[in-house]
Each structure stands twice: as structure tokens, then as C-alpha cells.
Amino acid sequence: MAVRWLCSLFGKPFDGGKRMDHGGPQHQQQHPMEQQQQSYHQQHPAMMRLYEVQKEVQCLGPQVCTFSGLQNDRDYKRLERELTRLLLDVDQVDTEGKPELQGARKRAAQEVEGLLRYLEENGTHPSRVAIEDLSNEARQLVDDRVVAPQRSGGVAEINDELVDALQEIILRLTQVKTEGRVPLRKARYRALTRLCAVQDVVEGRTQQQTLSLPLSGETHEAVNRINLVMVKVSVARSQLVALLMGLSGRDSCAHLSRILTEMQVDLDALDVSGNAAIRNYRKQVVEEINGLLKHLDLEGEGDETRRYDLGQNNSIREIEAVRAHISHLREGVLRHCVMGDVSFRPKAELQSLLTHLDQVDTAKNPCIREARRRAVVEVQAIITFLDLREALSRRQPGPSEHPAHRSVWLVLGSLSDLQAQALGFDGKRVDKSYILLEELLTKQLLALDAVDPQGDETTKMARKQAVKFAQNILNYLDMKTDEWEY
């Protein structure tokens, strides 16, 4: 059941199963007897009970449509319990065998059953399970490397390897399909925001370790107090990571926020006038505390549609506008190529699009970064296609050209035609045209593999570039058909 249809039910009064469109036949003048019969049915105890059920459905519907948890979550069980109760209430409505009341009861039951199905589908959806599995994988990683060592009195193992492992999980999260479902988008967004926050905190710690801090206590009497705050900040950092990943136990964001704020107050009270080095030291510690505080507002993150529905994000809209321009240029390039015209070379325009994309603000959002990367790949694919076409048109082989070098150029000519097909492809991986195109590209790679440079360095370099070109076409084709969504 589509989420738009479900959400469109809420806010509409229950009409006993008779949906009326303005201007439709229901608005024609009714016979007085029909009006009296309809009024009787609307005031019937059974219909009044169905009205009450509809009011409760209107209250529960938005909660179901935005619930992003799993079947074992407390809110899931609550919603399931209340909807099941409503379904039993509807089933117990006595219609006295009247067709109008029976129809109204049936439609009321269908609305409640639809919500129950939607709730179950999202709570058990493979993508929702994938999001939870990735979240658990990240949680275990952070627990092993950061939280557990700190809890046992040791030192958290924070290094570039941990940062890379977190980034790899983030990229896998961005590739989880949501099918446009609000609950799945919300679940993925919440998982990503927390994991990106942890990554930001961890990277901040990695950078801090490179500083020549803390200063010696002999420098100034305030240094020892700042050093003590530094130790507390290190503990707070691990506590924040635990909070973000759900490993905090009894701790809360409010409690940690108070601790960090108290640290700021202590630092503000220090007299470090007249010593620039101490002032800078205190400033760096304050900035690190502020960096931790900004991540403590994630409890309600993702509750607003504009946050997790990236289709409403200004950066995504900007990227989509660029992609529309790219599509227009790509169609023009392919159209001129069919006519044999190589003079149409909008490279300056394409380069300006790359510059534009580079300036798009991603706000460290991995989904927006991936959307921008894909748009960049689309532009680069057109540019490389135009460059090869131009090189092929200008090519004038001499009689002394090495036979192996000529073979490489023959393959490049075939690859140029295949890339034109890849640029114009608009299908799925199961399509015969995709399978055929993939096979033809693989054959060209095999043909290049069979070329023997016979020690000719120019041929070696040309073959290497041709292999890379063929692999880029295959990667581009994969990207176009992997059904990724932001």
C-alpha cells in the first residue's frame, strides 16, 4: 500500500464509505426519501461507532506512516496493539444486515488493516533489517575500540584504521534502498546522522593527538586546571560516542550536556590575561567542547520530514538541476554523433558544471556526497567520450605505425561506439540490451589482453589507457543501473 494513499486518508472525514468528489453525481439533487434514509444511517449507533474508530485511525495513521523502528520496538508493539483493538471494535459493530452499514464497516476495516500491513511491511522490510545490521556492526566496532577500553580504565583505540572502518559502513548505509518509503528513509537517515557524528568526533580526537598539548604546568598556574579539563573532555568524548551508538547505559545527552557546560564555565573563569599561549590553549579546549556539544541534539534528529526527505534538500535540488542540464547536453552529443558531426563539443559548458558541482554544499551528508559524485561521473563520462571521438577523427596513422598499436586503436574505435550506447542506455541490468552491451565490452577487454606490444612502449601505454577506458565504461554502466537513491 502506497504511503501517499495512506497519509491522504488522514484528515478526511469518514463518510460511511461514500467518497464524494465535487462536481460528481453525488452532488446532484437527492430525493427527500433518499436524504431521510441517508440521515438515518449517519445517526445509526453502528455508524456513530465507526465515526469514533475513524477518529482514532486519523490519530494513529501519521504515527504509522512515520514509524521507522523494528517489530521488537516498544512503539511498534503499541501501534500494533491499538490497531488490532480497533479492528476488533470494527468487527463487533452490529450492522443489522443493512447493506449500507455493512459497506461502511468493511471500508473501515480495510483502512485499519491497511495500516497494520504498512506497519508490518516497514518493520520487517529487508532494507530496514539491513539498516539495523549495519548499525549493529558499527555499534560493535565502536564498543570494541572506544567504549569498552575507556569503561575498563584503559585507553580508547582511536586511529585512522577506525575512521576508515566507520567510513566504509557509512558508504554501505548510503547504498541501502528505501523505495521512497518514509519510514525507511527516516531509519536510514537517523543511522547515518549518528554514525557520521561518531566519525566526526573520532576524527577530531585523531587530530587532537597531533597537537603539542597539553602544556607544562610550570608555564602558568592556570595550565594545570586546563589540563584537568582536557582529561575530562577525553572521557566525555567516549561518553558521547557511547550515547550516539546506544551504548551509554544510564547516561543521557542532557547529563553530558551539563557536564560539558560546567567545563566551559570553569574555563571561562580562568585568568589567562597577558599570556597568548595559554589563551590559545584554552581556546582550543573550548572549541573541542563546543564540537562535542553540537552532537548532543541528535535525540530528535530525523523527526522532521525536511531532514530525512532529501528530495526537499536544497543541495539535492541543485544537483538534480545540474543533472537535468547534463542529460540535455548528453542527448545533444549523441544526436550529433549519429549525424557524424564532431564539431559539437560543449566541453566548456561541461567543465562549468563540474565547477558548479564542486561548490555544492554537502554538509558532510554522505547521501548528498554520493549524489554529487554520481553527477560528476556523468559529466566526466561525456567529456572522455568527446575526447576519444575527437582523437579518432584526427588520427592519421603512418606506414611505420606498429601493428600492435594499430590494433589498440581499432579497439578504441569499437569502445567509442559502445560508450555511445552506454551513455544512451536507460534500462535495467536484466534487460537483454544491458547483457549484450556488457558482453561486448568484455570482449573488447579480451581483445586488448590479446594485443602483444612486442616491447613497444607507446603501444604498452596505449593499451593500458584503453583497458582503463573500457573498465570506466563498465563502471559507468553499473552506476546507471544500480538503482541507487538518496
C-alpha positions as CSV (number, residue, x, y, z in Angstrom):
1,M,0.0,0.0,0.0
2,A,1.5,3.3,-1.1
3,V,2.4,5.7,1.7
4,R,0.8,8.7,-0.1
5,W,-2.5,6.9,-0.2
6,L,-2.3,6.0,3.4
7,C,-1.4,9.5,4.5
8,S,-4.1,11.0,2.3
9,L,-6.7,9.2,4.4
10,F,-5.9,11.2,7.5
11,G,-7.7,14.5,7.8
12,K,-10.6,13.3,5.6
13,P,-13.8,12.8,7.5
14,F,-15.4,9.3,7.4
15,D,-18.4,9.4,5.1
16,G,-19.8,6.0,5.7
17,G,-17.9,4.6,2.7
18,K,-19.3,7.2,0.2
19,R,-16.4,9.2,-1.1
20,M,-17.7,12.3,-2.8
21,D,-15.9,14.4,-5.4
22,H,-17.0,17.9,-6.0
23,G,-19.0,18.1,-9.2
24,G,-19.7,14.3,-9.1
25,P,-23.1,12.7,-9.4
26,Q,-23.4,12.6,-5.6
27,H,-23.9,16.4,-5.6
28,Q,-27.0,16.1,-7.7
29,Q,-30.3,16.9,-6.0
30,Q,-31.4,13.9,-4.0
31,H,-35.0,12.7,-3.4
32,P,-36.4,13.6,0.0
33,M,-36.8,9.9,0.9
34,E,-33.1,9.3,0.0
35,Q,-32.0,12.2,2.1
36,Q,-34.0,10.9,5.1
37,Q,-32.6,7.4,4.7
38,Q,-29.0,8.7,4.5
39,S,-29.6,10.9,7.6
40,Y,-30.9,7.8,9.4
41,H,-27.8,5.8,8.5
42,Q,-25.5,8.6,9.6
43,Q,-27.2,8.7,13.1
44,H,-27.4,5.0,13.5
45,P,-25.4,3.7,16.5
46,A,-23.3,1.4,14.3
47,M,-22.3,4.4,12.1
48,M,-21.6,6.5,15.1
49,R,-19.2,3.8,16.4
50,L,-17.5,3.7,13.0
51,Y,-17.1,7.5,13.2
52,E,-15.3,7.1,16.5
53,V,-13.0,4.4,15.0
54,Q,-12.2,6.7,12.2
55,K,-11.1,9.5,14.6
56,E,-8.7,7.1,16.2
57,V,-7.4,6.0,12.8
58,Q,-6.8,9.6,12.0
59,C,-4.7,9.9,15.2
60,L,-2.7,6.7,14.6
61,G,-2.2,7.0,10.9
62,P,0.5,9.6,10.9
63,Q,2.4,7.7,13.6
64,V,2.3,4.5,11.5
65,C,3.4,6.4,8.4
66,T,6.5,7.8,10.0
67,F,7.4,4.9,12.4
68,S,10.9,3.8,11.5
69,G,11.6,1.1,14.0
70,L,11.5,-2.7,14.1
71,Q,8.9,-5.2,15.3
72,N,10.5,-5.6,18.7
73,D,10.4,-1.8,19.4
74,R,8.0,-0.6,22.1
75,D,6.3,1.9,19.8
76,Y,5.7,-0.9,17.2
77,K,4.0,-3.1,19.8
78,R,1.9,-0.2,21.0
79,L,0.7,0.7,17.5
80,E,0.1,-2.9,16.6
81,R,-1.9,-3.4,19.8
82,E,-4.1,-0.3,19.3
83,L,-4.7,-1.1,15.6
84,T,-5.7,-4.6,16.5
85,R,-8.1,-3.3,19.1
86,L,-9.7,-1.0,16.5
87,L,-10.0,-3.9,14.1
88,L,-11.8,-6.0,16.8
89,D,-14.1,-3.0,17.6
90,V,-15.0,-2.7,13.9
91,D,-15.7,-6.4,13.7
92,Q,-18.0,-6.2,16.6
93,V,-20.2,-3.4,15.1
94,D,-23.7,-4.7,14.6
95,T,-24.9,-3.7,11.1
96,E,-28.3,-5.4,11.5
97,G,-27.8,-6.8,8.0
98,K,-28.2,-3.4,6.4
99,P,-26.0,-3.2,3.2
100,E,-25.1,0.5,3.7
101,L,-23.8,-0.2,7.2
102,Q,-22.0,-3.4,6.1
103,G,-20.2,-1.5,3.4
104,A,-19.1,1.2,5.8
105,R,-17.9,-1.4,8.3
106,K,-16.0,-3.2,5.5
107,R,-14.2,0.0,4.4
108,A,-13.3,0.9,8.0
109,A,-11.8,-2.5,8.5
110,Q,-9.8,-2.1,5.2
111,E,-8.3,1.2,6.4
112,V,-7.2,-0.3,9.7
113,E,-5.9,-3.5,8.0
114,G,-4.0,-1.3,5.6
115,L,-2.2,0.5,8.4
116,L,-1.4,-2.8,10.1
117,R,0.1,-4.2,6.8
118,Y,2.1,-1.0,6.3
119,L,3.4,-1.1,9.8
120,E,4.5,-4.7,9.4
121,E,5.9,-4.3,6.0
122,N,8.2,-1.5,7.1
123,G,9.1,-3.1,10.4
124,T,10.2,-6.3,8.6
125,H,11.4,-4.8,5.3
126,P,14.8,-6.3,4.1
127,S,16.1,-2.7,3.8
128,R,15.1,-2.0,7.4
129,V,16.8,-5.2,8.5
130,A,19.9,-4.2,6.5
131,I,20.0,-0.7,8.2
132,E,19.8,-2.4,11.6
133,D,22.5,-4.9,10.7
134,L,24.9,-2.1,9.6
135,S,24.0,-0.1,12.8
136,N,24.8,-3.2,14.9
137,E,28.1,-3.7,13.0
138,A,29.1,-0.1,13.7
139,R,28.0,-0.4,17.3
140,Q,30.1,-3.4,17.9
141,L,33.1,-1.7,16.2
142,V,32.8,1.4,18.4
143,D,32.2,-0.7,21.5
144,D,35.3,-2.8,21.0
145,R,37.6,0.1,20.0
146,V,36.4,3.1,22.0
147,V,33.7,2.5,24.7
148,A,34.9,-0.8,26.3
149,P,38.5,0.2,26.8
150,Q,37.5,3.5,28.3
151,R,35.0,1.8,30.6
152,S,37.6,-0.6,31.8
153,G,40.1,2.2,32.6
154,G,42.2,1.7,29.5
155,V,42.8,4.0,26.5
156,A,40.4,4.1,23.5
157,E,42.0,2.8,20.3
158,I,41.3,5.7,18.1
159,N,43.3,5.8,14.8
160,D,42.9,6.2,11.0
161,E,42.0,2.5,10.8
162,L,38.9,3.1,12.9
163,V,38.0,6.2,10.8
164,D,38.3,4.2,7.6
165,A,36.2,1.3,9.0
166,L,33.4,3.8,10.0
167,Q,33.5,5.4,6.6
168,E,33.1,2.0,4.9
169,I,30.0,1.3,6.9
170,I,28.6,4.8,6.1
171,L,29.1,4.1,2.4
172,R,27.2,0.8,2.7
173,L,24.4,2.6,4.5
174,T,24.0,5.1,1.7
175,Q,23.5,2.2,-0.7
176,V,20.5,0.7,1.2
177,K,17.4,1.1,-0.9
178,T,14.4,2.8,0.7
179,E,11.9,2.5,-2.3
180,G,10.8,6.0,-1.4
181,R,9.2,4.8,1.9
182,V,9.2,7.5,4.6
183,P,9.9,5.0,7.5
184,L,12.9,3.5,5.6
185,R,14.3,6.9,4.6
186,K,13.9,8.1,8.2
187,A,15.6,5.0,9.6
188,R,18.5,5.3,7.2
189,Y,18.9,9.0,7.9
190,R,18.9,8.5,11.6
191,A,21.5,5.8,11.4
192,L,23.6,7.9,9.1
193,T,23.5,11.1,11.2
194,R,24.6,9.2,14.3
195,L,27.4,7.3,12.5
196,C,28.6,10.5,10.8
197,A,28.6,12.3,14.2
198,V,30.7,9.5,15.7
199,Q,33.1,9.7,12.8
200,D,33.4,13.4,13.3
201,V,34.1,13.0,17.0
202,V,36.7,10.3,16.3
203,E,38.4,12.3,13.6
204,G,38.5,15.3,16.0
205,R,40.3,13.1,18.5
206,T,42.8,11.9,15.9
207,Q,43.7,15.5,15.0
208,Q,43.9,16.4,18.7
209,Q,46.6,13.7,19.2
210,T,48.8,15.5,16.7
211,L,48.9,18.8,18.8
212,S,51.7,19.5,21.2
213,L,49.3,19.6,24.1
214,P,48.8,19.8,27.0
215,L,51.2,22.5,28.0
216,S,53.5,22.1,31.0
217,G,52.0,23.1,34.4
218,E,55.1,25.2,35.0
219,T,54.1,27.6,32.2
220,H,51.2,29.2,34.2
221,E,49.2,28.3,37.2
222,A,46.0,28.0,35.1
223,V,47.6,25.3,32.9
224,N,47.1,22.5,35.4
225,R,43.3,23.4,35.6
226,I,43.1,23.4,31.8
227,N,44.9,20.0,31.7
228,L,42.4,18.6,34.1
229,V,39.6,19.8,31.9
230,M,41.4,18.2,28.9
231,V,41.2,14.8,30.8
232,K,37.5,15.3,31.4
233,V,36.9,16.2,27.7
234,S,38.6,12.9,26.7
235,V,36.2,11.0,29.0
236,A,33.3,13.0,27.7
237,R,34.3,12.2,24.1
238,S,34.0,8.5,24.8
239,Q,30.7,9.0,26.6
240,L,29.3,11.0,23.6
241,V,30.3,8.2,21.3
242,A,28.6,5.7,23.5
243,L,25.4,7.8,23.6
244,L,25.3,8.2,19.9
245,M,25.7,4.5,19.3
246,G,23.2,3.4,22.1
247,L,26.0,2.1,24.3
248,S,25.6,4.5,27.2
249,G,23.6,2.6,29.7
250,R,22.1,5.1,32.2
251,D,23.8,8.2,30.8
252,S,21.8,10.8,28.9
253,C,22.5,13.6,26.5
254,A,21.1,16.1,29.0
255,H,23.5,14.9,31.7
256,L,26.5,15.0,29.4
257,S,25.5,18.5,28.2
258,R,25.5,19.8,31.7
259,I,29.0,18.3,32.3
260,L,30.4,19.9,29.2
261,T,28.7,23.3,30.0
262,E,30.3,23.2,33.5
263,M,33.7,22.6,31.9
264,Q,33.1,25.7,29.8
265,V,32.2,27.8,32.9
266,D,35.4,26.6,34.6
267,L,37.5,27.6,31.7
268,D,35.8,31.0,31.3
269,A,36.6,31.7,35.0
270,L,40.4,31.3,34.5
271,D,42.5,34.4,34.4
272,V,44.9,33.9,31.5
273,S,45.4,37.5,30.6
274,G,48.7,38.5,29.3
275,N,49.7,35.1,28.1
276,A,48.8,34.4,24.4
277,A,49.9,30.7,24.5
278,I,47.6,29.9,27.5
279,R,44.7,31.8,25.8
280,N,45.2,29.8,22.7
281,Y,45.4,26.6,24.7
282,R,42.1,27.4,26.5
283,K,40.5,28.4,23.2
284,Q,41.3,25.1,21.6
285,V,39.8,23.2,24.6
286,V,36.7,25.4,24.4
287,E,36.4,24.7,20.7
288,E,36.7,21.0,21.3
289,I,33.9,21.1,23.9
290,N,31.7,23.1,21.5
291,G,32.4,20.4,18.9
292,L,31.1,17.7,21.3
293,L,28.0,19.8,22.3
294,K,26.8,20.3,18.7
295,H,26.3,16.5,18.5
296,L,24.1,16.3,21.6
297,D,20.9,17.4,19.8
298,L,20.5,14.2,17.8
299,E,17.8,12.8,20.0
300,G,15.1,14.2,17.8
301,E,17.1,14.1,14.6
302,G,15.1,12.8,11.7
303,D,11.7,13.6,13.1
304,E,11.1,16.3,10.7
305,T,10.4,15.3,7.1
306,R,12.7,18.0,5.6
307,R,15.6,16.4,7.4
308,Y,15.3,12.8,6.1
309,D,13.5,13.5,2.8
310,L,16.5,14.6,0.8
311,G,14.2,15.3,-2.2
312,Q,13.4,18.5,-0.3
313,N,17.0,19.3,0.4
314,N,18.3,22.4,-1.4
315,S,21.7,20.8,-2.2
316,I,19.9,17.8,-3.8
317,R,17.7,20.1,-5.8
318,E,20.8,21.9,-7.0
319,I,22.4,18.6,-8.0
320,E,19.2,17.5,-9.8
321,A,19.1,20.7,-11.7
322,V,22.7,20.1,-12.9
323,R,21.8,16.5,-13.8
324,A,18.9,17.8,-15.9
325,H,21.4,20.0,-17.7
326,I,23.8,17.1,-18.1
327,S,21.0,15.0,-19.6
328,H,20.2,17.7,-22.2
329,L,23.9,18.0,-23.2
330,R,24.3,14.2,-23.4
331,E,21.3,14.0,-25.7
332,G,22.8,16.7,-27.9
333,V,26.2,15.0,-28.1
334,L,24.7,11.6,-29.0
335,R,22.4,13.2,-31.6
336,H,25.3,15.0,-33.3
337,C,27.4,11.8,-33.2
338,V,24.7,9.9,-35.1
339,M,24.9,12.5,-37.8
340,G,28.7,12.2,-37.9
341,D,29.2,15.8,-36.6
342,V,32.2,16.0,-34.3
343,S,32.1,19.8,-34.1
344,F,29.5,19.9,-31.3
345,R,31.9,19.9,-28.3
346,P,30.3,21.6,-25.2
347,K,33.4,21.0,-23.1
348,A,33.4,24.5,-21.7
349,E,29.8,24.1,-20.5
350,L,30.6,20.6,-19.1
351,Q,33.6,22.0,-17.2
352,S,31.5,24.8,-15.7
353,L,29.0,22.1,-14.5
354,L,31.9,20.3,-12.7
355,T,32.9,23.6,-11.1
356,H,29.3,24.1,-10.1
357,L,29.0,20.6,-8.5
358,D,32.3,21.2,-6.6
359,Q,30.7,24.2,-4.9
360,V,27.5,22.3,-3.8
361,D,27.3,22.2,0.0
362,T,27.1,18.6,1.1
363,A,27.0,19.4,4.8
364,K,29.1,16.2,5.4
365,N,25.9,14.3,4.5
366,P,27.1,11.0,2.8
367,C,23.9,10.7,0.7
368,I,24.4,14.2,-0.7
369,R,28.1,13.5,-1.3
370,E,27.2,10.3,-3.2
371,A,24.6,12.2,-5.3
372,R,27.2,14.8,-6.2
373,R,29.8,12.1,-7.0
374,R,27.4,10.4,-9.4
375,A,26.7,13.7,-11.2
376,V,30.4,14.3,-11.5
377,V,30.9,10.8,-13.1
378,E,28.1,11.6,-15.6
379,V,29.9,14.8,-16.7
380,Q,33.3,13.1,-16.9
381,A,31.8,10.2,-19.0
382,I,30.6,12.7,-21.6
383,I,34.0,14.6,-21.6
384,T,36.0,11.4,-22.1
385,F,33.6,10.3,-24.9
386,L,34.1,13.6,-26.7
387,D,37.9,13.5,-26.2
388,L,38.1,10.0,-27.7
389,R,35.8,10.9,-30.6
390,E,38.0,13.9,-31.4
391,A,41.2,11.8,-31.2
392,L,39.7,9.2,-33.5
393,S,38.7,11.8,-36.1
394,R,42.1,13.4,-36.1
395,R,44.0,10.1,-36.2
396,Q,46.3,9.8,-39.3
397,P,48.3,6.5,-38.9
398,G,51.6,6.4,-40.8
399,P,53.0,3.5,-42.7
400,S,55.6,2.9,-39.9
401,E,53.0,2.5,-37.2
402,H,53.4,-0.6,-35.1
403,P,50.8,-3.3,-35.9
404,A,50.0,-3.7,-32.2
405,H,49.5,0.0,-31.8
406,R,47.0,-0.1,-34.7
407,S,45.1,-2.9,-33.1
408,V,44.7,-0.9,-29.9
409,W,43.2,2.0,-31.9
410,L,40.8,-0.4,-33.6
411,V,39.6,-1.5,-30.2
412,L,39.3,2.2,-29.1
413,G,37.1,2.8,-32.1
414,S,34.8,0.0,-31.0
415,L,34.8,1.2,-27.4
416,S,33.8,4.7,-28.6
417,D,30.7,3.2,-30.3
418,L,29.9,1.1,-27.2
419,Q,30.3,4.1,-24.9
420,A,27.7,6.0,-27.0
421,Q,25.4,3.1,-26.3
422,A,26.2,3.2,-22.6
423,L,25.6,6.9,-22.5
424,G,22.2,6.5,-24.1
425,F,21.2,3.4,-22.1
426,D,18.1,3.8,-20.0
427,G,17.2,0.3,-18.6
428,K,17.9,-2.3,-16.0
429,R,20.5,-5.0,-15.6
430,V,18.1,-7.7,-16.5
431,D,17.4,-6.2,-19.9
432,K,18.9,-8.0,-22.9
433,S,20.4,-4.8,-24.2
434,Y,22.4,-4.4,-21.0
435,I,23.6,-8.0,-21.0
436,L,24.6,-7.7,-24.7
437,L,26.4,-4.4,-24.1
438,E,28.3,-5.8,-21.1
439,E,29.4,-8.8,-23.2
440,L,30.6,-6.6,-26.0
441,L,32.7,-4.5,-23.6
442,T,34.1,-7.7,-22.0
443,K,35.1,-8.9,-25.5
444,Q,37.0,-5.6,-26.1
445,L,38.9,-6.1,-22.9
446,L,39.8,-9.6,-24.0
447,A,40.9,-8.2,-27.4
448,L,43.2,-5.7,-25.6
449,D,44.5,-8.5,-23.4
450,A,45.5,-10.4,-26.6
451,V,47.5,-7.5,-28.0
452,D,51.2,-8.1,-27.9
453,P,53.1,-4.8,-27.6
454,Q,56.3,-6.6,-28.6
455,G,58.3,-4.3,-26.4
456,D,56.9,-1.1,-28.0
457,E,56.4,1.4,-25.1
458,T,53.9,3.6,-27.0
459,T,51.7,0.5,-27.5
460,K,52.0,-0.5,-23.9
461,M,50.8,2.9,-22.7
462,A,48.0,3.0,-25.3
463,R,46.8,-0.5,-24.3
464,K,46.9,0.5,-20.6
465,Q,44.8,3.6,-21.3
466,A,42.3,1.6,-23.5
467,V,41.9,-1.0,-20.7
468,K,41.1,1.8,-18.2
469,F,38.7,3.4,-20.6
470,A,36.8,0.1,-21.1
471,Q,36.6,-0.5,-17.4
472,N,35.4,3.0,-16.8
473,I,32.5,2.4,-19.3
474,L,31.6,-0.8,-17.4
475,N,31.7,1.1,-14.1
476,Y,29.5,3.9,-15.6
477,L,27.0,1.3,-16.9
478,D,26.9,-0.3,-13.4
479,M,26.3,3.1,-11.8
480,K,23.4,3.9,-14.1
481,T,21.7,0.6,-13.3
482,D,22.3,0.0,-9.6
483,E,19.0,1.8,-8.7
484,W,20.7,4.0,-6.1
485,E,18.6,6.6,-4.3
486,Y,19.3,9.4,-1.9
